[in-house]
Amino acid sequence: MKDLKILKKKPSYPVTSQLHNYLSEYNRNIRLPIFYDDLLRFQGSVVVYDKNDNDTLWVRVYYSQSDREDIDLSLKKVYTILHSDGNKKTIPFLNVDAIDFCTFGNSKPFRIKIRNVLNDNYTYFYVKKADASRIYGLELEHMLSPHNLNFLVYENTLIEEHITGIPGDEFIKNMLPNCTTMETSQIAKEFVKFNERCMIRLLGDMRSYNYVIVPTHDFDHVVYTIRAIDFDQQSFEGKFNIYRPQFFKENQVMVEIISKKFQKESIDQYKIEERSIVAKRMISYQDRIEELLNCMINDSISKEQHINLLKEKIYDYTNDIRFKKSKNMGEILKNALDYVKRNYQDVSTHNF
């Protein structure tokens, strides 16, 4: 398998006033008591290791006493806004157990661990610098995938809820070899659908550490789903295969299982199923998706050479002249979604 490489970090794109208005309309744009930049005032840090003493690439940061009190209170308020109605009555029962910072990747996020002191239940959320393409990715995931997403934006700050699951790379290495034949087949089916969904909505860089495997226990077996957790590479790269998880070497084991388990007819069936579901979701969210795409069309979230390369590559796959006429990433994505709505039952004829 030829290794796909993303050679340079994607720049962060500012949130336009049109996108801010869209977010306000759908209750995503809410005044917050803390900004991303406030968390950058940490005084020092220590490395965070996992249970096997491996460096996690996160560091636990600490602040001066005066800063920590204000930051803790603000983060508790953010938690209540994200997960509830912002009611302050619960704040005395919350504790900020940890604030971790990651310099790996584009978003340089802070991970906040919030614990309920009454019962020791805890959860995480993330504070990131707002990036327009990431926000488009989150909104598209919310509307076009089987999973709802909870996030908030305020000026230059993005708050994301934590997506639970087993990191794909960890699952492939440590758990997949012990799965039953039936479980392996079901995981392979889910990867086909996940691959199709990422391609349709142009979500890139789904290497195994950028998605999670979520096991759900049914009454007589375990059902697995695959969820993206990183939306940084939404409609940015020019290489079409960046949007197809099957072409990353980190996913080679998944691809090998699919080739062993399924014939082409089965793969086409699962692609048709996923396209049908995505098409139905587009109809359900029609007005909202059109508003979001209008924001993208009037926005700049990629480079001209990427746009030109991607529209030519997709045109080669589809022979649809609409792609060749696309002027930006927003138009390419709009044409891709329209194409799926028109042709999702004809998956065996077209690669896209």
N, C-alpha and C positions, 0 to 999 in steps of 0.2 A: 504494500500500500504506500503510495506516494504521500509524504508528510506535507500537510498544509501548514504554512507559516504566516503569521501576522507580524510583519517586520517592524512596524512602528506603532507606538501607542496612539490610540485615537485621541484627538483633542477634545476638550470639553466645550460643548456648544451652549451659548446662553439661551435662557427661556424667553421667547418673544412675548410681547404684550398680547398677541392673539392666542398663544398657547396658555398664558396666564388666565385670560378670559374664559377659555374652554375649561380649564381646571376649576375655576371658580363656579362655573355653571354646574359642574358635577361634584361639587363639595370636596375637591382635592386641594384647593388653594385656601388654607386656613392660617390665620395669624398664630405664630408659635412663640413661646417664651425664650427660645434659644436659637442661635445660628450655628452653622457648621464651624465658622471661624472661631467661635467662643471655645470650642473644644480643643483647638490647636494651642491653647495657652498652657499646656501641661508642662510640669517642671522636670519630669524625668520618666523613665519607663523600665520595665523588666520584660525579658522574653517569656512568652507563653509556650509551654510544651504540652504535647498530648500525653495520653496515658502510657504511651510507649517511649516517652522522653524524646520525641521528635519535635523539631522546631516547627511551629504551626504558621510561621510568618506573621503572627500577630504579636504585638507588645502590649502589656498592661500599663496604662499611663496613670500618673498621679499628679495632683494639683496642690497648690498652696491651700492652707486651711480656709482662708476667706473665699477663694474661688470655688473650692469643693462644695461648700455649703450652698452657694447660689446655683452651681451647676447641678448638683443632686436634686434640688427642689425643682428646677426647670425641667430636668429629664423625667421626673415623676409626673409633672404636669403634661408633658408630651405623651407619656404612656397613657394617661387617662383620656387624652384627646384621641389618640390612635385607636384605643381598644374600647372606649366607652363614650360618654357624652361630655367628658371634661369635668365631671363632678369632682370637686376637691375633697369631698368627705373621705375618699379612700386613700388620700396621700399619706396620712399617718401610718397606714398599714403597709406601705411600700418601702423598699430599701434598694438603693443602687449598689449591687454587689460588686460590679466590675465595669470599667470602661476600657475597652481594648481598641487598638489602632493598627491598621494594616497598611503598609506602604507598598504592598505587592498589588499590581493591577492599576487600572486607570482612576478609579473613584476614590481611592485612599479613604475607606470608610472607617467610622467608629462603630463598634459593636457594644451595645448597652445591655447589661444583664440586670433585669428588674426582678426582685423577689418579694412575694407576699409574706410578711413576717408572721402572719397568723397560722399559715399552714405549710410554709417553705416551698410552695409552688413557684416556679420562676419561668420567665420567658425572655426573649431577646428582641431588640429592634435595632435598626441601623440609622446612623446619621451620616449623610453624604452631601457632597457638593452637587447642587442641582445641575443636571446636564440634559439638554433637550432630547437628544436621541435616546437616552436611557428612559426618560419619561414616556416617550412614544412607545418604547418597548414594553414598559409596564402596562400602559393602557391597552395595547394590542393583546398582550397576554391575558389581561382581565376579560376582554371581550371575545377573543377567538380561541382560547384554550378552555379545558374543562375546569379551570381553577380561578377563583376570584382572588384579587390582590388588593391589599389595603396599604395605601401610601398617602403621604401628605407633602405638599410643596409650599414653602413660604420664602419669597424672594430668591436667595441663592442657596437655600437649604432644602434637601430632600430627606424625608423620613420614610423608611421602608420597614414593613413587618418582616419578621424572620420566617422563612419557608422551611418547615421541618422535613426531614428525610435523611437518608443515608447518602453521603457524597458518592457520585457515580464511580470515581476511581477507587474508593475504598470498597464499594460493593463488588465491583468487578474483580478486585484482587482477593478479597477475603471471604465473600459470601456466595458469589455466583458459582464457584466450583462445588459448593455443597447443596445447591438447589436441586430439586427433583426434576425429572424429565418434563413433567407437566409445568412446573414453575418456570423452567428454562424456556419452554415454548411460549409461555405467556409473556415473559419478559421480552423475548424476540419480537413478538407481535407488537408490544408497546413501543419498542424502539423503531419499528417501521413507521408507526403512526406519529411518533415524536419527530422523526426525521422529516416526514412529509409536512407536518405542521410548521416546523422551523423554516423549511424551504418556502412554503406558501407565503408566510408573513415576513420573510427576509430577516429572521433572527440569526445572527452569525455567532461563530466561535463557541459552539456547543461541544467543547471537549469534555471529557468525563468529569472533570472537577467543576464544571459550570452547570451541572444539573444534579438532581438528587433522585434516588429511587425510594418510593414511598410504599411500604408494605401495609396492606390492610387485611386484617384477619376476618374472613368470612366464616360461616358456621362450620365448614368442612375443609377449607383450604385458605391459602394466602393469595390475595390479589395484589399485583404490583402495578404502580403507575410511575411515569417519568415526568419530572417537573423541572423546567428551567429555573435557575436561581440568579443568573447574571444577564442583564439586559443592556449591557454597555454597547454591544456590537449590533444594534438595531439599524439596519439599512445604511451602513457606512462603507463596508469593503466593496471592491469592484469585482473580485473573484467570486463567481457564482457558487463554487463548491464550498466557500466559507460558510454558506447558509445551509449546507447539507452535512449533518453530523457524521454520516457514514464515511466521509473522506478524511476524518482525523485519525491519526494512528492510535490515539488514546482510546478510540472506539472500535479498534480492529477486532477485538474479541467478540463484540456484539455482532459485527458484520459476519464473522465466521459462523457464529451460531445460526444466524438467519439463513445463510447459504446451505447449512446442513439440515435445518429444520423444514424449510419452506421451498416449494416450487414457485416458479414465476407467477402462476395463477393465484396462489395464496397471497403473495406479496401485493399483486395488483388489487386483489379483493380488499386488503386492509387499507391500501391507499385510497381506494374509492370510498370506503367507509369514513376515513378521516376527512376527505374532501367534502363529502356530503354533510358531515357534522359541522365543519367550518363554514360551509355555505349557509347552513341553517342559522348558525350564530350570526353571520353577517346580516341576514334578513332580520333577525331579532333586534340587533343593535344598529339597524340601517342608518338612522338619523345621526346617532352618536358617532359612528365610524366615519360618516361623511364629514362631520365637523372636524374630527381629528385629522383626517386626510387633507382637508383644506388647510389646516394649520401646517402640516408637513409640506404641502405643495408651495406654500408661501414662506417656507423656512429654508435655511441652509444647514444641512447636517452631514454633509460629506464633501469630498473633493471632486473637482470636475473630471479628473482622469478616472476616478472610481465610477462615477456616474456613466461616463462614456463606455467604459469596459463592461460594466454590468448590463447595461441595456442591450449591448451588442451580443453578449453571451446568452441572455434570455431570449433574444430574438432568434438566435441560432437554434435554440431548443424548441421554440414555439412557432416560428415563422409568422408571428403576429406583429404587424407593422406598427401597432400602437406602442410597443416597447421601444422601437427605434426612434420614434418621435418624442419620447419622454425627455423632458428638460431637466428633471431633478429626481432625487430619490423618492420624494412624495408621489410624483407621477408614476414612477416605476412600480411602487407598491400598490397604488390605486389600480393600475392596469393588471397587476398580478392577481389582486383580489377579484377584479371583474372577470378576469380570464377563468378563475376557478369557478365562479358562479355560473359562467356559461358552459364550461366544459368538464366539470368534475366527474361526470359519468364516463368520460372518454379517456381515462387514465392510461390505458394500454396503448393509445395512439400517440400520446404526447408525454415527454419526459417531465414537463413542468406541470 
